[in-house]
């Protein structure tokens, strides 16, 4: 099993500058490599403080220059918002610059305001993602692209660089849509599931939905699965409370970004309450926030029930100073990660 550090790269308060977020992310990735994380991911979002990372491939390239071992990739490239020939060339650059350390996540996107601002019809996103995937694969593995589709028409075009291996990088896909999952089966991709703040038992139904669609498309067993989880390791009660408060704001913002027009003050989202949301006390009791033993117990339960092959862990949601996030990453790497590897190995052997 792989364990990855996820980087959403939010500006958590109005006084935070993009340059600070970028520098902190670089430092956290370097720390993750030293702590033994296998991989690191970078999000793609646009037009809000939810993320200053509009180009995860560019951010991966930046971090490739200051690391030697850790795998790097976008989680995910929102394919319909980019020309796939451009994506293919940038993936190739990252793969060559990093010495073949590229992971590649694709997704269709889901935020109406992003598609509207880019002038891309939201209702075309699945078809565009499928065509885009085919084009990227052609470019990276054959050195030429010829594609006459509905959304992209590319006459025979040579591509200067593919991947170092001549194959696609390890692929991940963020969707539960049958057509894209079927494309993932054909491309050897790992489905990505955002567990977020939900306990394992509440996530099992989502996993089952993906599994049924995976098998219907001819996917074999066991199904690979990448889980996305929000965690924060601390012994300090004030930091725990701040982490729960930050996680609640993240939950609200994530929901708001699915609306046709999110409530924003400039680029800053308003984390508006919604019916049925968890409160801070529930998050403190049930989310993997707190001492190492509690966080480990939550994640071990995830591994035992959901049986992931990859865990992506996000720790930068609290709004606490950069040093507090760095301490949480260090505690996780030093006190939680070794035990999780043992638990994962035991689960896979069972």
Sine and cosine of phi, psi and omega as CSV:
sin_phi,cos_phi,sin_psi,cos_psi,sin_omega,cos_omega
0.00,0.00,0.61,-0.80,0.06,-1.00
-0.98,-0.18,0.56,-0.83,0.10,-0.99
-0.85,-0.52,0.79,-0.61,-0.11,-0.99
-0.81,-0.58,0.50,-0.86,0.16,-0.99
-1.00,-0.07,0.84,-0.54,0.03,-1.00
-1.00,-0.10,0.63,-0.77,-0.02,-1.00
-0.82,-0.58,0.97,-0.22,0.08,-1.00
-0.98,0.21,-0.57,0.82,0.07,-1.00
0.92,0.39,0.76,0.65,0.05,-1.00
-0.99,0.17,0.46,-0.89,0.30,-0.95
-1.00,-0.08,0.96,-0.26,-0.17,-0.99
-0.99,0.13,-0.19,0.98,0.07,-1.00
-0.47,-0.88,0.40,-0.92,-0.14,-0.99
-0.87,0.49,-0.40,0.92,-0.02,-1.00
-0.99,0.14,-0.06,1.00,-0.07,-1.00
-1.00,0.06,0.71,-0.70,-0.02,-1.00
-0.98,-0.18,0.52,-0.85,0.05,-1.00
-0.81,0.59,-0.63,0.78,-0.01,-1.00
-0.87,0.49,-0.58,0.81,0.05,-1.00
-0.91,0.43,-0.68,0.73,-0.02,-1.00
-0.90,0.43,-0.69,0.73,-0.01,-1.00
-0.90,0.44,-0.70,0.71,0.00,-1.00
-0.91,0.42,-0.67,0.74,0.01,-1.00
-0.89,0.45,-0.66,0.75,0.02,-1.00
-0.88,0.48,-0.71,0.71,0.05,-1.00
-0.84,0.54,-0.72,0.69,-0.02,-1.00
-0.90,0.44,-0.64,0.77,0.00,-1.00
-0.92,0.40,-0.60,0.80,0.03,-1.00
-0.92,0.40,-0.67,0.74,0.05,-1.00
-0.89,0.46,-0.64,0.77,0.05,-1.00
-0.90,0.43,-0.69,0.73,0.00,-1.00
-0.86,0.50,-0.65,0.76,0.05,-1.00
-0.87,0.49,-0.72,0.70,0.00,-1.00
-0.89,0.45,-0.51,0.86,-0.04,-1.00
-0.99,0.10,-0.11,0.99,0.06,-1.00
0.99,-0.13,0.16,0.99,0.14,-0.99
-0.86,0.52,0.54,-0.84,-0.02,-1.00
-0.99,0.13,-0.53,0.85,-0.18,-0.98
-0.45,-0.89,0.22,-0.98,0.12,-0.99
-0.59,-0.80,0.61,-0.79,-0.06,-1.00
-0.88,-0.48,0.46,-0.89,0.06,-1.00
-0.78,-0.63,0.73,-0.68,-0.04,-1.00
-0.98,0.18,0.24,-0.97,0.20,-0.98
-0.81,-0.58,0.87,-0.49,0.13,-0.99
-0.56,-0.83,0.29,-0.96,-0.09,-1.00
-0.66,-0.75,0.56,-0.83,0.29,-0.96
0.94,0.33,0.43,0.90,0.14,-0.99
-0.34,-0.94,0.22,-0.98,0.03,-1.00
-0.96,0.28,-0.05,1.00,0.06,-1.00
-0.83,0.56,-0.52,0.86,0.07,-1.00
-0.31,-0.95,0.68,-0.73,0.13,-0.99
-1.00,-0.04,0.06,1.00,-0.05,-1.00
-1.00,-0.09,1.00,-0.04,0.04,-1.00
-1.00,0.07,-0.22,0.98,-0.03,-1.00
-0.68,-0.73,1.00,-0.01,-0.02,-1.00
-0.91,0.42,-0.48,0.88,0.06,-1.00
-0.92,0.38,-0.61,0.80,0.06,-1.00
-0.91,0.42,-0.66,0.75,0.02,-1.00
-0.92,0.39,-0.62,0.79,0.06,-1.00
-0.89,0.45,-0.64,0.77,0.05,-1.00
-0.88,0.47,-0.68,0.73,0.02,-1.00
-0.86,0.51,-0.70,0.71,-0.04,-1.00
-0.98,0.22,-0.41,0.91,0.09,-1.00
-0.88,0.48,-0.53,0.85,-0.05,-1.00
-0.95,0.31,-0.31,0.95,-0.06,-1.00
-0.90,-0.44,0.23,0.97,0.03,-1.00
-0.73,-0.68,0.24,-0.97,-0.02,-1.00
-0.80,-0.60,-0.47,0.88,-0.16,-0.99
-0.88,-0.47,-0.65,0.76,-0.19,-0.98
-0.90,0.44,0.63,-0.78,0.08,-1.00
-0.97,0.23,0.52,-0.85,-0.09,-1.00
-0.69,-0.72,0.59,-0.81,0.06,-1.00
-0.13,-0.99,0.15,-0.99,0.03,-1.00
-1.00,0.03,0.73,-0.69,0.09,-1.00
-0.78,-0.63,0.97,0.24,0.17,0.99
-0.67,-0.74,0.17,-0.98,0.31,-0.95
-0.96,0.27,0.84,-0.54,0.07,-1.00
-0.99,0.15,1.00,-0.02,-0.21,-0.98
-0.82,0.57,-0.66,0.75,-0.05,-1.00
-0.91,0.42,-0.27,0.96,-0.02,-1.00
-1.00,-0.03,0.08,1.00,-0.04,-1.00
-0.67,-0.74,0.51,-0.86,0.15,-0.99
-0.96,0.29,0.79,-0.62,-0.11,-0.99
-0.89,0.45,-0.46,0.89,0.08,-1.00
-0.90,0.43,-0.62,0.79,0.05,-1.00
-0.91,0.42,-0.70,0.71,0.03,-1.00
-0.85,0.53,-0.73,0.68,-0.04,-1.00
-0.86,0.51,-0.70,0.72,-0.03,-1.00
-0.92,0.39,-0.60,0.80,0.01,-1.00
-0.95,0.30,-0.58,0.81,0.09,-1.00
-0.88,0.47,-0.69,0.73,0.02,-1.00
-0.88,0.48,-0.68,0.73,0.03,-1.00
-0.86,0.50,-0.71,0.70,0.02,-1.00
-0.88,0.48,-0.67,0.74,-0.05,-1.00
-0.91,0.42,-0.66,0.75,0.02,-1.00
-0.95,0.32,-0.67,0.74,-0.03,-1.00
-0.92,0.38,-0.52,0.85,-0.06,-1.00
-1.00,-0.05,-0.04,1.00,-0.05,-1.00
0.96,0.27,0.54,0.84,0.05,-1.00
0.99,0.12,0.44,0.90,-0.05,-1.00
-0.99,-0.13,0.37,0.93,-0.11,-0.99
-0.99,0.13,0.73,-0.68,0.34,-0.94
-0.95,-0.30,0.46,-0.89,-0.06,-1.00
-0.68,-0.74,0.90,-0.45,0.07,-1.00
-0.94,-0.33,0.72,-0.70,0.05,-1.00
-0.89,-0.46,0.50,-0.87,0.11,-0.99
-0.44,-0.90,0.36,-0.93,-0.03,-1.00
-1.00,0.09,-0.21,0.98,-0.10,-1.00
0.99,0.14,0.31,-0.95,-0.04,-1.00
-0.43,-0.90,0.00,1.00,-0.11,-0.99
-0.99,-0.14,0.94,-0.35,-0.09,-1.00
-0.83,0.55,-0.60,0.80,-0.08,-1.00
-0.92,0.39,-0.55,0.84,0.03,-1.00
-0.92,0.40,-0.74,0.67,-0.01,-1.00
-0.89,0.46,-0.64,0.77,0.00,-1.00
-0.89,0.45,-0.70,0.71,-0.03,-1.00
-0.92,0.39,-0.55,0.83,0.04,-1.00
-0.99,0.10,-0.12,0.99,0.00,-1.00
0.96,0.29,0.48,0.88,0.01,-1.00
-0.95,-0.31,0.81,-0.59,0.00,-1.00
-0.91,0.42,0.84,-0.54,-0.02,-1.00
-0.86,0.52,-0.57,0.82,-0.06,-1.00
-0.94,0.34,-0.19,0.98,0.02,-1.00
-0.99,-0.12,0.05,1.00,-0.21,-0.98
-0.89,0.45,-0.61,0.79,-0.03,-1.00
-0.94,0.35,-0.71,0.71,0.01,-1.00
-0.90,0.44,-0.63,0.78,0.02,-1.00
-0.93,0.37,-0.61,0.79,0.03,-1.00
-0.90,0.43,-0.66,0.75,0.00,-1.00
-0.91,0.42,-0.72,0.70,0.05,-1.00
-0.90,0.44,-0.68,0.73,-0.01,-1.00
-0.87,0.49,-0.66,0.75,0.02,-1.00
-0.87,0.50,-0.72,0.70,0.01,-1.00
-0.86,0.52,-0.66,0.75,-0.04,-1.00
-0.93,0.37,-0.71,0.70,0.02,-1.00
-0.87,0.50,-0.68,0.73,-0.01,-1.00
-0.90,0.44,-0.70,0.72,0.07,-1.00
-0.83,0.56,-0.76,0.65,-0.08,-1.00
-0.89,0.46,-0.70,0.71,-0.12,-0.99
-0.98,0.20,-0.40,0.92,-0.12,-0.99
-0.94,-0.35,-0.30,0.95,-0.02,-1.00
-0.87,-0.48,-0.32,0.95,-0.03,-1.00
0.99,0.13,0.03,1.00,0.04,-1.00
-0.59,-0.80,0.43,-0.90,0.07,-1.00
-0.75,-0.67,0.77,-0.63,0.19,-0.98
-0.67,-0.74,0.93,-0.37,-0.11,-0.99
-0.57,-0.82,0.88,-0.48,0.04,-1.00
-0.88,-0.47,1.00,0.10,-0.07,-1.00
-0.93,-0.36,-0.22,-0.97,-0.01,-1.00
-0.97,0.23,-0.65,0.76,-0.10,-0.99
-0.97,-0.24,-0.38,0.93,0.02,-1.00
-0.72,-0.70,0.74,-0.68,0.07,-1.00
-0.80,-0.60,0.94,-0.33,-0.09,-1.00
-0.82,-0.57,0.93,-0.37,0.12,-0.99
-0.93,0.38,0.27,-0.96,-0.08,-1.00
-0.74,0.68,0.90,-0.43,-0.13,-0.99
-0.74,-0.67,0.83,-0.55,0.06,-1.00
-0.98,0.22,0.50,-0.86,0.04,-1.00
-0.85,-0.52,0.78,-0.62,-0.16,-0.99
-0.93,0.36,-0.56,0.83,-0.08,-1.00
-0.69,-0.72,0.71,-0.70,0.21,-0.98
-0.97,-0.25,-0.38,-0.92,0.09,-1.00
-0.98,0.18,0.31,-0.95,0.03,-1.00
-0.88,0.48,-0.58,0.81,-0.05,-1.00
-0.99,0.14,-0.30,0.96,-0.13,-0.99
0.99,0.16,0.02,1.00,0.04,-1.00
-0.89,-0.46,0.18,-0.98,0.11,-0.99
-0.91,0.41,0.53,-0.85,0.14,-0.99
-0.89,0.45,0.25,-0.97,0.14,-0.99
-0.79,0.61,0.81,-0.59,-0.19,-0.98
-0.96,-0.27,0.56,-0.83,0.07,-1.00
-0.70,-0.71,0.53,-0.85,0.00,-1.00
-0.68,-0.74,0.78,-0.63,-0.03,-1.00
-0.98,-0.18,1.00,-0.03,-0.01,-1.00
-0.15,-0.99,0.38,-0.93,0.25,-0.97
-0.88,-0.48,0.17,0.99,-0.01,-1.00
-0.95,0.30,0.79,-0.61,-0.11,-0.99
-0.81,0.59,-0.69,0.72,-0.08,-1.00
-0.90,0.43,-0.65,0.76,0.01,-1.00
-0.96,0.28,-0.57,0.82,0.10,-0.99
-0.89,0.45,-0.64,0.77,0.05,-1.00
-0.89,0.46,-0.63,0.78,0.07,-1.00
-0.91,0.42,-0.59,0.81,0.07,-1.00
-0.90,0.44,-0.64,0.77,0.07,-1.00
-0.86,0.51,-0.74,0.67,-0.02,-1.00
-0.90,0.44,-0.53,0.85,-0.05,-1.00
-1.00,-0.09,0.11,0.99,0.01,-1.00
0.93,0.38,0.50,0.87,-0.07,-1.00
-1.00,0.05,0.40,-0.92,0.09,-1.00
-0.99,-0.15,0.83,-0.56,0.09,-1.00
-0.91,0.42,0.60,-0.80,0.03,-1.00
-0.94,-0.34,0.72,-0.69,-0.01,-1.00
-0.79,-0.62,0.85,-0.53,0.04,-1.00
-1.00,0.09,0.98,-0.21,0.05,-1.00
-0.97,0.25,-0.53,0.85,0.05,-1.00
0.88,0.48,-0.84,-0.55,-0.04,-1.00
-0.99,-0.12,-0.05,1.00,-0.12,-0.99
-0.97,0.26,0.67,-0.74,0.15,-0.99
-0.89,0.45,0.29,-0.96,-0.07,-1.00
-0.84,0.54,-0.68,0.73,-0.07,-1.00
-0.88,0.47,-0.54,0.84,0.00,-1.00
-0.99,0.17,-0.17,0.99,-0.01,-1.00
-0.98,-0.18,-0.22,0.98,-0.12,-0.99
-0.87,0.49,-0.60,0.80,0.01,-1.00
-0.90,0.43,-0.63,0.78,0.05,-1.00
-0.90,0.43,-0.67,0.74,0.04,-1.00
-0.88,0.48,-0.66,0.75,-0.03,-1.00
-0.90,0.44,-0.64,0.77,0.05,-1.00
-0.86,0.52,-0.72,0.70,0.01,-1.00
-0.91,0.42,-0.68,0.73,-0.01,-1.00
-0.86,0.51,-0.70,0.71,-0.02,-1.00
-0.89,0.45,-0.65,0.76,0.01,-1.00
-0.95,0.31,-0.57,0.82,0.06,-1.00
-0.88,0.48,-0.76,0.65,-0.01,-1.00
-0.92,0.40,-0.61,0.80,0.02,-1.00
-0.88,0.47,-0.47,0.88,0.03,-1.00
-1.00,0.02,0.07,1.00,0.02,-1.00
1.00,-0.08,0.19,0.98,0.01,-1.00
-0.94,0.33,0.63,-0.78,-0.04,-1.00
-1.00,0.07,0.13,-0.99,0.04,-1.00
-0.92,-0.39,0.54,-0.84,-0.05,1.00
-0.96,0.29,0.55,-0.84,0.03,-1.00
-0.95,0.31,0.77,-0.63,0.15,-0.99
-0.92,0.40,0.50,-0.87,-0.02,-1.00
-0.45,-0.89,0.76,-0.65,0.10,-0.99
-0.96,-0.28,0.85,-0.53,0.04,-1.00
-0.99,-0.16,0.64,-0.77,0.12,-0.99
-0.95,-0.30,0.82,-0.57,-0.11,-0.99
-0.70,-0.71,0.58,-0.81,0.06,-1.00
-0.98,-0.19,0.85,-0.52,-0.07,-1.00
-0.69,-0.73,0.42,-0.91,0.09,-1.00
-0.42,-0.91,0.87,-0.49,-0.07,-1.00
-0.98,-0.20,0.88,-0.48,0.04,-1.00
-0.35,-0.94,0.50,-0.87,0.11,-0.99
-0.99,-0.15,-0.10,0.99,-0.13,-0.99
-1.00,0.00,0.83,-0.55,-0.07,-1.00
-0.89,0.45,-0.61,0.79,0.01,-1.00
-0.92,0.39,-0.62,0.79,0.05,-1.00
-0.93,0.37,-0.60,0.80,0.06,-1.00
-0.87,0.50,-0.72,0.69,0.00,-1.00
-0.89,0.45,-0.68,0.74,0.03,-1.00
-0.89,0.45,-0.61,0.79,0.01,-1.00
-0.91,0.41,-0.67,0.74,0.05,-1.00
-0.89,0.45,-0.65,0.76,0.02,-1.00
-0.90,0.43,-0.69,0.72,0.02,-1.00
-0.91,0.42,-0.61,0.79,0.02,-1.00
-0.92,0.39,-0.63,0.78,0.05,-1.00
-0.89,0.46,-0.66,0.75,0.06,-1.00
-0.89,0.45,-0.64,0.77,0.04,-1.00
-0.90,0.45,-0.68,0.73,0.03,-1.00
-0.87,0.49,-0.70,0.71,0.01,-1.00
-0.90,0.43,-0.69,0.73,-0.02,-1.00
-0.92,0.40,-0.63,0.77,0.02,-1.00
-0.87,0.49,-0.67,0.75,0.04,-1.00
-0.92,0.39,-0.66,0.75,-0.04,-1.00
-0.89,0.46,-0.55,0.83,-0.06,-1.00
-0.94,0.34,-0.21,0.98,0.08,-1.00
-1.00,0.06,-0.14,0.99,0.00,-1.00
-0.98,0.22,0.36,-0.93,0.01,-1.00
-0.86,0.51,-0.68,0.74,0.03,-1.00
-0.70,-0.71,0.99,-0.17,0.01,-1.00
-0.90,0.44,0.55,-0.84,0.08,-1.00
-0.96,0.27,0.86,-0.51,-0.05,-1.00
-0.67,-0.74,0.53,-0.85,0.23,-0.97
-0.95,-0.32,0.99,-0.17,-0.21,-0.98
0.91,0.41,-0.81,-0.58,0.04,-1.00
-1.00,-0.02,-0.10,0.99,-0.10,-0.99
-1.00,0.00,0.85,-0.53,0.04,-1.00
-0.93,0.37,0.54,-0.84,0.16,-0.99
-1.00,-0.09,0.91,-0.43,-0.03,-1.00
-0.97,0.23,0.99,0.14,-0.13,-0.99
-0.99,0.14,0.67,-0.74,0.05,-1.00
-0.88,0.47,0.42,-0.91,0.06,-1.00
-0.61,-0.79,0.39,-0.92,-0.04,-1.00
-0.88,0.47,0.73,-0.68,0.05,-1.00
1.00,0.08,0.08,1.00,-0.01,-1.00
-0.95,0.32,0.46,-0.89,0.10,-0.99
-0.95,0.31,0.45,-0.89,0.11,-0.99
-0.99,-0.15,0.10,-1.00,-0.06,-1.00
-0.87,0.49,-0.62,0.78,-0.02,-1.00
-0.91,0.42,-0.64,0.77,0.05,-1.00
-0.89,0.46,-0.68,0.73,0.01,-1.00
-0.89,0.45,-0.65,0.76,0.05,-1.00
-0.89,0.46,-0.55,0.83,-0.04,-1.00
-0.99,0.16,-0.57,0.82,-0.21,-0.98
-0.90,-0.44,-0.41,0.91,-0.01,-1.00
-0.99,0.13,0.39,-0.92,0.04,-1.00
-0.97,0.26,0.92,0.38,0.05,-1.00
-0.82,-0.57,0.80,-0.60,0.04,-1.00
0.71,-0.71,-0.45,-0.89,-0.04,-1.00
-0.89,0.46,0.35,-0.94,-0.06,-1.00
-0.84,0.55,-0.64,0.77,-0.05,-1.00
-0.90,0.44,-0.65,0.76,0.01,-1.00
-0.93,0.38,-0.71,0.70,0.02,-1.00
-0.87,0.49,-0.69,0.72,0.01,-1.00
-0.88,0.47,-0.65,0.76,-0.01,-1.00
-0.89,0.45,-0.68,0.74,0.03,-1.00
-0.87,0.49,-0.73,0.69,-0.08,-1.00
-0.96,0.28,-0.54,0.84,0.10,-1.00
-0.90,0.44,-0.60,0.80,0.07,-1.00
-0.90,0.43,-0.64,0.77,0.07,-1.00
-0.86,0.52,-0.75,0.66,-0.06,-1.00
-0.89,0.46,-0.69,0.72,-0.05,-1.00
-0.91,0.41,-0.64,0.77,-0.11,-0.99
-1.00,-0.03,-0.66,0.75,-0.12,-0.99
-1.00,-0.08,-0.30,0.95,0.10,-1.00
0.78,0.62,0.84,0.55,0.04,-1.00
-0.96,0.27,0.35,-0.93,0.15,-0.99
-0.97,-0.24,-0.13,0.99,-0.06,-1.00
-0.45,-0.89,0.74,-0.67,0.06,-1.00
-0.86,-0.51,0.85,-0.53,0.03,-1.00
-0.96,-0.29,0.83,-0.56,-0.21,-0.98
-0.86,-0.51,0.82,-0.57,-0.04,-1.00
-0.93,-0.35,0.80,-0.60,-0.07,-1.00
-0.82,-0.57,0.06,1.00,-0.14,-0.99
-0.98,-0.18,0.47,0.88,-0.14,-0.99
-0.99,-0.15,-0.01,1.00,-0.27,-0.96
-0.99,0.16,-0.45,0.89,-0.17,-0.99
0.99,0.16,-0.01,1.00,0.07,-1.00
-0.95,0.30,0.29,-0.96,0.03,-1.00
-0.84,0.54,0.39,-0.92,-0.05,-1.00
-0.80,0.60,-0.62,0.78,-0.04,-1.00
-0.89,0.45,-0.56,0.83,0.00,-1.00
-0.93,0.38,-0.64,0.76,0.06,-1.00
-0.90,0.43,-0.66,0.75,0.03,-1.00
-0.88,0.48,-0.64,0.77,0.04,-1.00
-0.90,0.43,-0.65,0.76,0.00,-1.00
-0.90,0.43,-0.65,0.76,0.04,-1.00
-0.90,0.44,-0.68,0.73,0.01,-1.00
-0.89,0.45,-0.71,0.71,0.02,-1.00
-0.88,0.48,-0.67,0.74,0.01,-1.00
-0.87,0.49,-0.76,0.65,-0.04,-1.00
-0.90,0.44,-0.59,0.81,-0.08,-1.00
-1.00,0.07,-0.57,0.82,-0.17,-0.99
-0.90,-0.44,-0.34,0.94,-0.04,-1.00
-0.96,-0.29,-0.71,0.71,-0.13,-0.99
-0.86,0.52,-0.69,0.72,-0.01,-1.00
-0.85,0.52,-0.68,0.74,0.02,-1.00
-0.92,0.39,-0.58,0.81,0.04,-1.00
-0.90,0.43,-0.62,0.79,0.03,-1.00
-0.89,0.46,-0.66,0.75,0.02,-1.00
-0.91,0.42,-0.68,0.73,0.00,-1.00
-0.90,0.43,-0.65,0.76,0.00,-1.00
-0.90,0.43,-0.67,0.74,0.00,-1.00
-0.90,0.44,-0.64,0.77,0.02,-1.00
-0.92,0.40,-0.65,0.76,0.02,-1.00
-0.90,0.43,-0.68,0.74,-0.02,-1.00
-0.93,0.36,-0.50,0.87,0.00,-1.00
-0.98,0.21,-0.37,0.93,-0.08,-1.00
-0.95,0.30,0.00,0.00,0.00,0.00
